[in-house]
């Protein structure tokens, strides 16, 4: 079944994509790694980031974690707080 | 208390919030906006946060610090938005019975925040701007 997943973008990922969030078409079931592959395909400039992690519902996620349209997904480029 | 705020950080209020009679030591760490980075003159910084996750990640760090050291009270306040040179970007306060624990816990908290908390800063120069440490091949 196909659906859309909304992804929040911050910092450099927002600058690279030009959006503060994007809707990504997915085929359920899908995993974090699938989403990252799709985003890298849509936005090749993401490859320039030193690191790119994914948060699911406010927690860092592994690439094999399953995700769906109701999850809050965010891309986490290298952090630089403090 | 853990908070992210767009308002200037009130150091006196933060200190007051962690004072107590059993504390023989209170460490306050202030992260402040510096006027240059790698010999390049900085005009201002712009901080952005994924608020919900930034707070929960800071809670994890504070909980871990609590497990490791006998912390009596603590506060962590991170500012976001546009900050000028000399303004406080982060305040960490730790109250313990003895100074050794306060120093080391405070150091642990700031060092770990820099590694895991989803907050980003952009350096704005006279002639451009740059998200700190984001891309390969840049500073």
Backbone of each chain as ProteinMPNN parsed JSONL, in Angstrom:
{"seq_chain_A": "XXXXXXXXXXXXXXXXXXXXXXXXXXXXXXXXXXXXXXXXXXXXXXXXXXXXXXXXXXXXXXXXXXXXXXXXXXXXXXXXXX", "coords_chain_A": {"N_chain_A": [[0.836, -1.187, 0.0], [0.551, 2.209, -0.826], [1.658, 5.356, 0.516], [2.024, 8.578, 2.084], [4.766, 10.053, 3.758], [5.568, 12.396, 6.204], [8.314, 14.536, 6.585], [10.341, 16.26, 8.81], [12.549, 19.037, 8.517], [15.624, 20.453, 9.427], [18.044, 23.087, 10.035], [20.962, 22.617, 8.135], [19.818, 20.692, 6.446], [17.412, 21.782, 5.762], [18.222, 23.988, 4.301], [19.52, 22.713, 2.157], [17.471, 21.342, 0.878], [15.542, 23.212, 0.536], [13.182, 23.3, 1.87], [11.086, 23.228, 4.858], [9.738, 21.057, 5.579], [9.05, 17.896, 4.046], [6.994, 15.89, 1.911], [7.097, 12.499, 1.512], [6.693, 9.917, -0.785], [5.834, 6.612, 0.047], [6.047, 3.013, 0.156], [4.198, 0.927, 2.051], [5.085, -1.943, 4.06], [7.624, 0.272, 5.364], [11.048, 1.213, 5.977], [13.401, 3.09, 8.012], [15.823, 3.221, 6.608], [14.956, 2.911, 3.952], [13.542, 5.247, 3.554], [15.598, 7.127, 3.809], [17.119, 6.452, 1.554], [15.347, 7.15, -0.485], [15.138, 9.92, -0.027], [17.778, 10.732, -0.472], [17.887, 10.204, -3.147], [16.029, 12.02, -4.167], [17.101, 14.42, -3.286], [20.091, 14.989, -3.989], [22.11, 16.57, -2.913], [22.185, 16.097, -0.205], [24.12, 14.24, 0.278], [26.419, 15.57, 0.838], [26.527, 16.072, 3.532], [28.134, 15.677, 6.695], [27.165, 13.8, 8.535], [24.016, 12.084, 8.711], [21.269, 11.615, 10.467], [18.229, 9.971, 11.556], [15.279, 10.828, 13.229], [12.649, 9.295, 14.965], [9.548, 9.956, 16.125], [10.729, 11.665, 18.005], [12.987, 10.298, 18.895], [16.289, 9.053, 18.357], [16.746, 6.92, 15.573], [17.341, 3.586, 14.292], [18.502, 2.293, 11.093], [16.97, 0.11, 10.342], [14.531, 0.373, 11.502], [10.997, 0.213, 11.451], [8.657, 2.361, 9.852], [5.794, 4.572, 9.644], [3.001, 6.464, 8.209], [1.905, 7.828, 10.405], [3.922, 8.388, 12.133], [6.174, 10.775, 13.634], [8.62, 12.126, 11.817], [11.995, 13.143, 11.555], [14.807, 14.668, 10.014], [18.158, 14.6, 11.068], [20.772, 16.516, 10.82], [24.389, 17.046, 11.293], [24.766, 17.954, 14.663], [25.038, 21.06, 16.508], [24.847, 22.395, 18.925], [25.012, 24.274, 22.063]], "CA_chain_A": [[0.0, 0.0, 0.0], [1.397, 3.405, -0.86], [1.212, 6.428, 1.4], [3.023, 9.637, 2.182], [5.313, 10.254, 5.084], [6.026, 13.781, 6.335], [9.638, 14.584, 7.2], [10.745, 17.597, 9.262], [13.926, 19.359, 8.135], [16.21, 21.535, 10.217], [19.424, 23.492, 9.766], [21.5, 22.449, 6.785], [18.936, 19.898, 5.574], [16.396, 22.683, 5.227], [18.861, 24.791, 3.255], [19.847, 21.874, 0.997], [16.248, 20.934, 0.173], [14.697, 24.376, 0.307], [11.883, 23.112, 2.545], [11.166, 22.896, 6.276], [9.261, 19.676, 5.666], [8.725, 17.337, 2.733], [6.158, 14.681, 1.899], [7.808, 11.479, 0.736], [5.845, 8.753, -1.07], [6.428, 5.354, 0.496], [5.23, 1.793, 0.048], [4.23, 0.269, 3.36], [5.846, -1.35, 5.161], [8.888, 0.884, 4.97], [11.99, 1.383, 7.084], [14.172, 4.332, 8.018], [16.808, 3.146, 5.524], [14.261, 3.129, 2.67], [13.235, 6.673, 3.504], [16.862, 7.831, 3.545], [17.472, 6.217, 0.151], [14.44, 7.966, -1.299], [15.501, 11.335, 0.143], [19.061, 10.947, -1.16], [17.602, 10.213, -4.582], [15.322, 13.271, -4.483], [17.953, 15.573, -2.946], [21.476, 14.473, -4.003], [23.0, 17.424, -2.116], [22.272, 15.563, 1.164], [25.346, 13.435, 0.372], [27.513, 16.416, 1.32], [26.495, 16.19, 4.997], [29.06, 14.789, 7.416], [26.329, 12.705, 9.047], [22.585, 12.352, 8.594], [20.518, 10.65, 11.265], [16.778, 10.119, 11.483], [14.564, 10.687, 14.497], [11.265, 8.839, 14.846], [8.812, 10.348, 17.339], [11.609, 12.325, 18.957], [14.09, 9.442, 19.341], [17.17, 8.589, 17.288], [16.289, 5.623, 15.078], [18.248, 2.774, 13.476], [18.016, 2.22, 9.709], [16.016, -0.981, 10.115], [13.254, 0.614, 12.203], [9.85, 0.375, 10.567], [7.966, 3.638, 10.065], [4.539, 4.734, 8.918], [2.534, 7.849, 8.035], [1.53, 8.503, 11.655], [5.117, 8.712, 12.923], [6.816, 12.07, 13.403], [9.964, 11.823, 11.319], [12.834, 14.329, 11.352], [16.21, 14.45, 9.651], [19.058, 15.24, 12.03], [22.132, 16.735, 10.318], [25.316, 17.193, 12.428], [24.279, 18.931, 15.644], [26.067, 22.044, 16.87], [24.333, 23.209, 20.027], [25.956, 24.659, 23.103]], "C_chain_A": [[0.874, 1.241, 0.0], [0.783, 4.505, -0.014], [2.279, 7.512, 1.362], [3.491, 9.759, 3.614], [5.878, 11.673, 5.133], [7.345, 13.802, 7.105], [9.999, 16.03, 7.539], [12.221, 17.819, 8.946], [14.417, 20.568, 8.913], [17.589, 21.893, 9.671], [19.818, 23.287, 8.32], [20.588, 21.643, 5.881], [17.819, 20.769, 4.999], [16.98, 23.536, 4.104], [19.101, 23.964, 1.986], [18.603, 21.508, 0.186], [15.363, 22.125, -0.175], [13.335, 24.274, 0.98], [12.085, 22.849, 4.037], [10.478, 21.566, 6.571], [8.948, 19.197, 4.253], [7.821, 16.118, 2.915], [6.828, 13.67, 0.981], [6.868, 10.301, 0.483], [6.545, 7.468, -0.645], [5.488, 4.191, 0.176], [5.332, 1.073, 1.375], [4.35, -1.234, 3.198], [7.157, -0.749, 4.658], [9.752, 1.087, 6.207], [12.752, 2.683, 6.93], [15.166, 4.358, 6.846], [16.19, 3.403, 4.151], [13.968, 4.61, 2.481], [14.489, 7.474, 3.164], [17.278, 7.662, 2.08], [16.644, 7.092, -0.776], [14.829, 9.442, -1.238], [16.825, 11.649, -0.56], [18.859, 11.0, -2.674], [16.957, 11.541, -4.989], [16.208, 14.501, -4.273], [19.415, 15.122, -2.851], [22.429, 15.301, -3.13], [23.134, 16.933, -0.673], [23.554, 14.753, 1.365], [26.518, 14.253, 0.904], [27.564, 16.563, 2.833], [27.472, 15.217, 5.643], [28.345, 13.575, 7.985], [24.877, 13.086, 8.798], [21.839, 11.242, 9.327], [19.031, 10.938, 11.121], [16.208, 9.951, 12.882], [13.136, 10.267, 14.202], [10.573, 9.116, 16.178], [9.757, 10.871, 18.423], [12.756, 11.491, 19.495], [14.955, 9.075, 18.138], [16.79, 7.172, 16.885], [17.392, 4.922, 14.292], [17.643, 2.655, 12.071], [16.983, 1.125, 9.481], [14.676, -0.786, 10.844], [12.131, 0.865, 11.21], [9.112, 1.675, 10.9], [6.712, 3.711, 9.211], [4.105, 6.185, 8.915], [2.186, 8.565, 9.345], [2.736, 8.859, 12.525], [5.602, 10.126, 12.61], [8.278, 11.8, 13.056], [10.739, 13.134, 11.149], [14.226, 13.9, 10.917], [17.079, 15.238, 10.622], [20.453, 15.355, 11.405], [23.066, 16.944, 11.514], [24.871, 18.303, 13.38], [25.413, 19.863, 16.059], [25.558, 22.983, 17.957], [25.423, 23.565, 21.015], [26.598, 25.987, 22.809]], "O_chain_A": [[1.844, 1.313, 0.755], [-0.434, 4.583, 0.154], [3.303, 7.374, 0.693], [2.718, 9.591, 4.558], [6.58, 12.1, 4.216], [7.474, 13.163, 8.149], [9.967, 16.91, 6.679], [13.04, 16.911, 9.087], [13.717, 21.573, 9.04], [18.214, 21.116, 8.949], [19.121, 23.714, 7.4], [20.57, 21.869, 4.671], [17.339, 20.527, 3.891], [16.327, 23.778, 3.09], [18.908, 24.457, 0.875], [18.667, 21.379, -1.036], [14.532, 22.045, -1.08], [12.437, 25.067, 0.696], [13.118, 22.315, 4.443], [10.612, 21.014, 7.663], [8.622, 19.994, 3.373], [7.879, 15.42, 3.928], [7.093, 13.956, -0.186], [6.306, 9.744, 1.426], [7.72, 7.267, -0.95], [4.292, 4.379, -0.045], [6.416, 0.657, 1.784], [3.761, -1.778, 2.264], [7.721, -1.199, 3.661], [9.255, 1.127, 7.332], [12.753, 3.3, 5.864], [15.329, 5.381, 6.181], [16.808, 4.029, 3.29], [14.127, 5.154, 1.389], [14.45, 8.385, 2.336], [17.734, 8.613, 1.444], [17.159, 7.693, -1.719], [14.849, 10.13, -2.258], [16.972, 12.708, -1.17], [19.551, 11.727, -3.387], [17.296, 12.114, -6.024], [16.084, 15.495, -4.988], [19.921, 14.898, -1.752], [23.444, 14.784, -2.662], [24.085, 17.302, 0.016], [24.02, 14.597, 2.493], [27.507, 13.687, 1.371], [28.526, 17.113, 3.371], [27.621, 14.08, 5.197], [28.856, 12.457, 7.923], [24.547, 14.267, 8.687], [21.784, 10.098, 8.876], [18.627, 11.994, 10.635], [16.602, 9.052, 13.625], [12.489, 10.808, 13.305], [10.96, 8.583, 17.219], [9.601, 10.558, 19.603], [13.433, 11.902, 20.437], [14.446, 8.819, 17.046], [16.541, 6.322, 17.74], [18.261, 5.566, 13.704], [16.448, 2.879, 11.874], [16.203, 1.197, 8.532], [13.805, -1.656, 10.81], [12.285, 1.626, 10.255], [8.963, 2.041, 12.065], [6.579, 3.019, 8.201], [4.744, 7.038, 9.532], [2.176, 9.796, 9.383], [2.594, 9.548, 13.535], [5.466, 10.613, 11.488], [9.058, 11.317, 13.877], [10.193, 14.12, 10.652], [14.756, 12.896, 11.393], [16.782, 16.386, 10.955], [21.232, 14.403, 11.452], [22.589, 17.014, 12.646], [24.63, 19.436, 12.965], [26.589, 19.509, 15.975], [25.797, 24.191, 17.924], [26.591, 23.214, 20.841], [27.424, 26.459, 23.591]]}, "seq_chain_B": "XXXXXXXXXXXXXXXXXXXXXXXXXXXXXXXXXXXXXXXXXXXXXXXXXXXXXXXXXXXXXXXXXXXXXXXXXXXXXXXXXXXXXXXXXXXXXXXXXXXXXXXXXXXXXXXXXXXXXXXXXXXXXXXXXXXXXXXXXXX", "coords_chain_B": {"N_chain_B": [[15.497, 22.136, 36.142], [14.773, 22.043, 32.677], [15.049, 23.766, 29.683], [14.168, 25.354, 26.572], [14.58, 28.436, 25.109], [13.556, 31.549, 23.623], [14.102, 33.895, 24.727], [16.425, 36.184, 26.375], [18.839, 34.672, 28.563], [18.37, 34.463, 32.01], [20.655, 34.796, 34.308], [20.859, 35.189, 37.086], [18.353, 34.368, 37.997], [18.424, 31.704, 37.247], [20.507, 30.737, 38.809], [19.409, 31.124, 41.345], [17.401, 29.239, 41.234], [18.638, 26.818, 41.688], [19.841, 26.912, 44.112], [20.434, 25.681, 47.401], [20.431, 24.677, 50.866], [22.016, 22.447, 51.434], [23.912, 22.382, 49.488], [27.246, 22.636, 48.856], [28.636, 23.445, 46.753], [28.211, 25.163, 43.718], [28.171, 24.959, 40.34], [28.306, 26.995, 37.526], [27.945, 26.967, 34.126], [28.484, 28.943, 31.322], [27.77, 29.204, 27.99], [28.925, 31.225, 25.483], [28.415, 33.625, 22.857], [30.964, 33.991, 20.578], [33.28, 36.294, 19.002], [34.63, 35.477, 16.748], [35.564, 32.831, 14.463], [37.915, 30.47, 13.721], [39.68, 32.487, 12.785], [37.951, 33.972, 11.29], [35.71, 36.625, 11.133], [32.88, 36.82, 13.134], [29.53, 37.789, 12.811], [26.974, 37.375, 13.927], [25.067, 34.758, 15.595], [22.794, 32.184, 14.608], [20.49, 30.198, 16.116], [18.836, 27.087, 15.945], [16.327, 24.775, 16.89], [15.118, 21.426, 17.327], [12.679, 21.351, 19.109], [11.1, 19.624, 20.836], [12.478, 17.149, 20.797], [15.006, 18.01, 21.497], [14.685, 18.841, 24.134], [13.989, 16.37, 25.312], [16.297, 14.877, 24.838], [18.136, 16.341, 26.322], [17.08, 15.858, 28.826], [17.678, 13.144, 29.067], [20.446, 13.266, 29.236], [20.778, 14.709, 31.595], [19.611, 12.907, 33.382], [21.413, 10.778, 33.181], [23.689, 12.019, 34.197], [22.816, 12.416, 36.793], [22.76, 9.786, 37.685], [25.444, 9.225, 37.76], [26.754, 11.114, 39.39], [26.404, 12.698, 42.635], [24.101, 14.728, 42.344], [22.42, 17.548, 43.524], [20.712, 19.624, 42.711], [19.822, 20.869, 39.45], [20.058, 22.846, 36.438], [19.282, 23.419, 33.052], [19.455, 25.536, 30.405], [18.815, 26.398, 27.162], [19.276, 28.7, 24.61], [17.526, 29.861, 21.69], [17.191, 31.115, 18.284], [18.129, 34.383, 17.078], [21.326, 35.377, 18.059], [23.506, 37.771, 19.471], [27.001, 38.852, 19.512], [28.602, 38.0, 22.542], [26.301, 37.346, 23.898], [24.493, 34.959, 25.936], [24.344, 31.61, 25.083], [23.897, 29.129, 26.164], [23.11, 27.912, 29.402], [24.288, 26.074, 32.075], [23.678, 24.732, 35.17], [24.813, 23.28, 38.126], [24.292, 21.871, 41.252], [25.949, 20.588, 44.03], [27.088, 18.694, 46.91], [29.842, 18.856, 47.238], [32.674, 20.403, 45.562], [34.074, 18.963, 43.536], [32.353, 17.072, 42.287], [30.47, 18.802, 41.176], [31.934, 20.261, 39.253], [32.764, 18.194, 37.465], [30.366, 17.005, 36.664], [29.059, 19.114, 35.419], [30.76, 19.587, 33.278], [30.497, 17.152, 31.933], [27.812, 17.324, 31.154], [27.69, 19.585, 29.362], [29.521, 18.764, 27.386], [28.283, 16.458, 26.383], [25.837, 17.402, 25.495], [26.651, 18.847, 23.275], [27.189, 16.785, 21.565], [24.854, 15.222, 21.105], [22.334, 16.553, 21.2], [19.593, 17.801, 19.359], [20.167, 20.584, 18.16], [21.029, 23.389, 16.268], [23.566, 25.548, 14.996], [24.056, 28.482, 13.127], [26.62, 30.261, 11.71], [26.894, 33.626, 11.082], [28.532, 35.597, 8.883], [30.296, 38.592, 7.778], [30.358, 38.312, 5.061], [28.792, 36.127, 4.3], [27.27, 32.932, 5.283], [27.088, 30.035, 7.431], [26.199, 26.755, 8.347], [27.269, 25.303, 11.263], [29.817, 22.931, 11.111], [28.427, 21.202, 9.409], [28.791, 20.251, 6.757], [30.893, 18.155, 4.653], [34.303, 18.982, 4.206], [34.14, 21.605, 4.968], [34.653, 24.004, 7.602]], "CA_chain_B": [[14.658, 22.555, 35.031], [15.378, 22.026, 31.349], [14.209, 24.613, 28.845], [14.674, 26.044, 25.385], [13.899, 29.722, 25.154], [14.014, 32.585, 22.686], [14.414, 35.085, 25.534], [17.744, 36.194, 27.013], [18.898, 33.798, 29.74], [18.497, 35.203, 33.265], [21.625, 34.028, 35.097], [20.531, 35.291, 38.516], [17.175, 33.53, 38.263], [18.843, 30.306, 37.11], [21.287, 30.426, 40.012], [18.47, 31.037, 42.469], [16.59, 28.025, 41.102], [19.358, 25.598, 42.124], [20.423, 27.099, 45.444], [19.83, 25.038, 48.566], [21.351, 24.725, 52.007], [22.927, 21.297, 51.454], [24.884, 22.492, 48.405], [28.478, 23.362, 49.157], [29.219, 23.881, 45.483], [27.335, 25.368, 42.564], [28.904, 25.285, 39.121], [27.52, 27.559, 36.434], [28.665, 27.09, 32.861], [27.805, 29.783, 30.336], [28.301, 29.191, 26.62], [28.718, 32.609, 25.043], [28.709, 33.853, 21.435], [32.298, 34.559, 20.384], [33.298, 37.205, 17.845], [35.34, 34.959, 15.575], [35.795, 31.4, 14.385], [39.032, 30.19, 12.826], [40.188, 33.764, 12.246], [36.926, 34.647, 10.508], [34.939, 37.481, 12.022], [31.466, 36.433, 13.203], [28.615, 38.9, 12.991], [25.98, 36.888, 14.894], [24.74, 33.34, 15.434], [21.37, 31.858, 14.592], [20.279, 28.849, 16.652], [17.558, 26.459, 15.644], [16.202, 23.546, 17.678], [13.957, 20.529, 17.235], [12.421, 21.586, 20.533], [10.593, 18.452, 21.568], [13.537, 16.153, 20.95], [16.136, 18.633, 22.197], [14.387, 18.768, 25.569], [14.049, 14.987, 25.807], [17.703, 14.445, 24.84], [18.787, 16.977, 27.477], [16.621, 15.118, 30.011], [18.457, 11.907, 29.148], [21.797, 13.613, 29.694], [20.668, 15.076, 33.015], [19.37, 11.669, 34.135], [22.675, 10.035, 33.219], [24.562, 12.74, 35.141], [22.27, 12.122, 38.119], [23.176, 8.424, 38.065], [26.895, 9.144, 37.951], [27.239, 11.997, 40.442], [25.335, 13.062, 43.588], [23.623, 16.079, 42.025], [21.291, 17.955, 44.366], [19.803, 20.337, 41.812], [20.478, 21.291, 38.206], [19.23, 23.528, 35.453], [19.886, 23.546, 31.725], [18.639, 26.432, 29.579], [19.452, 26.677, 25.867], [18.545, 29.727, 23.878], [17.522, 29.722, 20.232], [16.912, 32.373, 17.601], [19.315, 35.171, 16.721], [22.123, 35.826, 19.212], [24.604, 38.685, 19.143], [28.26, 38.604, 20.21], [28.559, 38.225, 23.989], [25.072, 36.826, 24.519], [24.592, 33.602, 26.469], [23.594, 30.631, 24.283], [23.48, 28.032, 27.035], [23.483, 27.954, 30.815], [24.156, 24.813, 32.807], [23.96, 24.925, 36.581], [24.788, 22.037, 38.89], [24.546, 22.045, 42.686], [26.318, 19.35, 44.714], [27.614, 18.948, 48.248], [31.268, 19.187, 47.13], [32.97, 21.014, 44.272], [34.562, 18.033, 42.511], [31.214, 16.519, 41.554], [29.808, 19.862, 40.411], [32.754, 20.533, 38.073], [32.805, 17.094, 36.5], [29.007, 16.808, 36.125], [28.785, 20.237, 34.519], [31.566, 19.319, 32.088], [29.865, 16.036, 31.228], [26.547, 17.774, 30.557], [27.912, 20.424, 28.173], [30.188, 17.975, 26.335], [27.332, 15.517, 25.785], [24.858, 18.211, 24.752], [27.237, 19.183, 21.973], [27.239, 15.594, 20.711], [23.612, 14.491, 20.82], [21.07, 17.298, 21.262], [19.3, 18.374, 18.046], [20.185, 22.046, 18.084], [21.993, 23.736, 15.216], [23.888, 26.973, 14.936], [24.564, 29.022, 11.872], [27.464, 31.438, 11.89], [26.656, 34.639, 10.053], [29.715, 36.441, 8.704], [30.055, 39.785, 6.972], [30.247, 37.959, 3.635], [28.163, 34.826, 4.068], [26.812, 32.226, 6.469], [27.456, 28.628, 7.376], [25.782, 25.887, 9.449], [28.523, 24.831, 11.853], [30.214, 21.518, 11.059], [27.405, 20.388, 8.741], [29.188, 19.649, 5.478], [32.27, 17.718, 4.426], [35.179, 19.936, 3.526], [34.045, 22.94, 5.535], [35.104, 24.01, 8.995]], "C_chain_B": [[15.436, 22.489, 33.731], [14.474, 22.835, 30.438], [14.956, 25.092, 27.61], [13.882, 27.334, 25.303], [14.418, 30.659, 24.073], [14.425, 33.851, 23.45], [15.833, 35.018, 26.088], [17.717, 35.373, 28.305], [19.201, 34.631, 30.982], [19.389, 34.394, 34.219], [21.263, 34.034, 36.587], [19.355, 34.393, 38.879], [17.543, 32.053, 38.2], [19.617, 29.862, 38.348], [20.361, 30.217, 41.208], [17.701, 29.71, 42.449], [17.316, 26.759, 41.565], [20.03, 25.755, 43.484], [19.682, 26.249, 46.474], [20.887, 24.886, 49.662], [22.365, 23.587, 52.021], [24.038, 21.401, 50.415], [26.09, 23.31, 48.841], [29.138, 23.888, 47.903], [28.118, 24.066, 44.448], [28.223, 25.751, 41.394], [27.929, 25.854, 38.12], [28.411, 27.58, 35.21], [27.839, 27.952, 31.926], [28.513, 29.624, 28.999], [27.919, 30.519, 25.987], [29.104, 32.764, 23.568], [30.02, 34.616, 21.283], [32.338, 35.364, 19.077], [34.048, 36.677, 16.627], [35.383, 33.44, 15.628], [36.856, 31.166, 13.335], [39.431, 31.424, 12.028], [39.19, 34.493, 11.351], [36.012, 35.404, 11.47], [33.447, 37.127, 11.97], [30.605, 37.644, 13.55], [27.565, 38.569, 14.054], [25.78, 35.387, 14.674], [23.227, 33.182, 15.374], [21.215, 30.403, 15.02], [18.887, 28.359, 16.309], [17.499, 25.145, 16.432], [14.992, 22.742, 17.236], [13.519, 20.399, 18.69], [12.092, 20.324, 21.326], [11.715, 17.443, 21.842], [14.73, 16.724, 21.703], [15.914, 18.564, 23.71], [14.521, 17.332, 26.073], [15.482, 14.461, 25.806], [18.453, 15.087, 26.011], [18.349, 16.308, 28.78], [17.403, 13.825, 30.186], [19.851, 12.188, 29.715], [21.777, 13.957, 31.186], [20.437, 13.831, 33.87], [20.644, 10.845, 34.273], [23.638, 10.694, 34.217], [24.131, 12.47, 36.586], [22.715, 10.75, 38.621], [24.646, 8.39, 38.445], [27.401, 9.965, 39.134], [26.091, 12.408, 41.362], [24.886, 14.517, 43.407], [22.397, 16.398, 42.883], [20.244, 18.683, 43.527], [20.565, 20.696, 40.546], [19.511, 22.112, 37.385], [19.995, 23.588, 34.144], [18.944, 24.422, 30.891], [19.406, 26.727, 28.291], [18.611, 27.705, 25.137], [18.539, 29.396, 22.391], [17.098, 31.052, 19.616], [18.222, 33.084, 17.296], [20.027, 35.668, 17.966], [23.294, 36.687, 18.746], [25.853, 38.289, 19.932], [28.107, 38.915, 21.707], [27.31, 37.706, 24.668], [25.251, 35.362, 24.926], [23.708, 32.661, 25.648], [23.095, 29.483, 25.144], [23.958, 28.294, 28.453], [23.262, 26.571, 31.391], [24.531, 25.104, 34.25], [23.827, 23.603, 37.308], [25.134, 22.342, 40.345], [24.826, 20.682, 43.305], [26.844, 19.706, 46.103], [29.061, 19.447, 48.167], [31.637, 19.581, 45.707], [33.377, 20.037, 43.175], [33.431, 17.489, 41.649], [30.543, 17.581, 40.674], [30.588, 20.156, 39.128], [32.61, 19.431, 37.029], [31.43, 16.842, 35.885], [28.674, 17.894, 35.108], [29.517, 20.02, 33.189], [30.943, 18.195, 31.248], [28.608, 16.514, 30.493], [26.803, 18.614, 29.298], [28.555, 19.615, 27.047], [29.197, 17.049, 25.626], [26.245, 16.254, 25.005], [25.383, 18.509, 23.357], [27.252, 18.0, 21.014], [25.872, 15.086, 20.265], [22.337, 15.331, 20.706], [20.798, 18.009, 19.925], [19.053, 19.885, 18.079], [21.295, 22.384, 17.086], [22.3, 25.224, 15.256], [24.487, 27.327, 13.594], [25.383, 30.256, 12.203], [27.196, 32.384, 10.737], [27.855, 35.577, 10.028], [29.338, 37.697, 7.927], [29.708, 39.392, 5.532], [29.648, 36.574, 3.404], [27.72, 34.183, 5.362], [27.031, 30.737, 6.299], [26.896, 27.877, 8.584], [27.026, 25.19, 9.972], [28.679, 23.317, 11.703], [29.283, 20.619, 10.251], [27.938, 19.606, 7.544], [30.616, 19.143, 5.49], [33.046, 18.874, 3.82], [35.059, 21.365, 3.998], [34.464, 22.863, 6.998], [34.004, 23.483, 9.899]], "O_chain_B": [[16.616, 22.836, 33.685], [13.262, 22.62, 30.417], [16.18, 25.219, 27.598], [12.656, 27.328, 25.414], [15.575, 30.571, 23.661], [15.024, 34.762, 22.878], [16.386, 33.931, 26.255], [16.729, 35.37, 29.039], [20.16, 35.402, 31.008], [18.938, 33.438, 34.85], [21.351, 33.007, 37.259], [19.353, 33.743, 39.924], [17.05, 31.246, 38.988], [19.413, 28.764, 38.866], [20.51, 29.264, 41.974], [17.393, 29.136, 43.494], [16.675, 25.737, 41.808], [20.709, 24.843, 43.954], [18.459, 26.116, 46.423], [22.087, 24.96, 49.398], [23.459, 23.742, 52.563], [24.991, 20.622, 50.438], [25.985, 24.497, 49.152], [30.081, 24.678, 47.968], [27.216, 23.238, 44.319], [28.942, 26.749, 41.45], [26.862, 25.289, 37.882], [29.507, 28.141, 35.243], [26.641, 27.726, 31.755], [29.713, 29.879, 28.889], [26.747, 30.893, 25.955], [30.023, 32.096, 23.095], [30.172, 35.73, 21.786], [31.536, 35.141, 18.171], [34.101, 37.342, 15.592], [35.257, 32.838, 16.694], [36.72, 31.607, 12.193], [39.508, 31.413, 10.799], [39.525, 35.501, 10.729], [35.597, 34.868, 12.497], [32.834, 37.135, 10.903], [30.916, 38.412, 14.46], [27.299, 39.364, 14.955], [26.263, 34.822, 13.693], [22.48, 33.936, 15.997], [21.736, 29.494, 14.375], [17.904, 29.098, 16.372], [18.521, 24.483, 16.614], [13.975, 23.299, 16.825], [13.922, 19.479, 19.402], [12.721, 20.013, 22.337], [11.875, 16.954, 22.96], [15.391, 16.012, 22.46], [16.837, 18.268, 24.469], [15.097, 17.098, 27.136], [15.847, 13.678, 26.683], [19.309, 14.448, 26.623], [19.133, 16.199, 29.724], [17.752, 13.448, 31.304], [20.359, 11.447, 30.556], [22.658, 13.542, 31.939], [21.002, 13.711, 34.957], [20.926, 10.286, 35.333], [24.315, 10.008, 34.983], [24.964, 12.315, 37.479], [23.006, 10.565, 39.803], [25.056, 7.636, 39.328], [28.357, 9.573, 39.804], [24.939, 12.462, 40.931], [25.232, 15.402, 44.19], [21.456, 15.609, 42.953], [19.05, 18.399, 43.618], [21.791, 20.814, 40.556], [18.3, 22.08, 37.605], [21.21, 23.785, 34.132], [17.776, 24.082, 30.699], [20.521, 27.247, 28.333], [17.388, 27.59, 25.059], [19.446, 28.727, 21.895], [16.702, 31.984, 20.316], [19.287, 32.467, 17.262], [19.417, 36.302, 18.827], [23.972, 36.374, 17.767], [25.787, 37.508, 20.881], [27.558, 39.95, 22.087], [27.262, 37.632, 25.896], [26.049, 34.63, 24.341], [22.501, 32.868, 25.525], [22.023, 28.928, 24.904], [25.048, 28.819, 28.68], [22.2, 25.971, 31.224], [25.594, 25.666, 34.515], [22.842, 22.887, 37.13], [26.142, 22.988, 40.632], [24.053, 19.74, 43.134], [27.023, 20.88, 46.425], [29.464, 20.337, 48.916], [30.993, 19.147, 44.752], [33.059, 20.256, 42.006], [33.54, 17.45, 40.423], [30.103, 17.287, 39.563], [30.002, 20.286, 38.053], [32.364, 19.705, 35.854], [31.338, 16.501, 34.706], [28.08, 17.621, 34.065], [28.957, 20.243, 32.116], [30.875, 18.279, 30.021], [28.377, 16.143, 29.342], [26.18, 18.367, 28.265], [28.178, 19.762, 25.885], [29.265, 16.878, 24.408], [25.788, 15.773, 23.968], [24.643, 18.431, 22.376], [27.319, 18.18, 19.798], [25.744, 14.569, 19.156], [21.344, 14.851, 20.159], [21.657, 18.73, 19.417], [17.923, 20.372, 18.034], [22.35, 21.751, 17.066], [21.425, 26.051, 15.512], [25.291, 26.595, 13.017], [24.915, 31.173, 12.878], [27.261, 32.001, 9.569], [28.156, 36.257, 11.009], [28.202, 37.844, 7.476], [28.891, 40.035, 4.874], [29.968, 35.921, 2.411], [27.782, 34.805, 6.423], [27.145, 30.233, 5.182], [27.09, 28.306, 9.722], [27.755, 24.558, 9.208], [27.814, 22.537, 12.101], [29.338, 19.397, 10.388], [27.582, 18.445, 7.341], [31.453, 19.638, 6.244], [32.514, 19.647, 3.023], [35.767, 22.248, 3.514], [34.608, 21.774, 7.555], [34.186, 23.408, 11.114]]}, "name": "protein", "num_of_chains": 2, "seq": "XXXXXXXXXXXXXXXXXXXXXXXXXXXXXXXXXXXXXXXXXXXXXXXXXXXXXXXXXXXXXXXXXXXXXXXXXXXXXXXXXXXXXXXXXXXXXXXXXXXXXXXXXXXXXXXXXXXXXXXXXXXXXXXXXXXXXXXXXXXXXXXXXXXXXXXXXXXXXXXXXXXXXXXXXXXXXXXXXXXXXXXXXXXXXXXXXXXXXXXXXXXXXXXXXXXXXXXXXXXXX"}
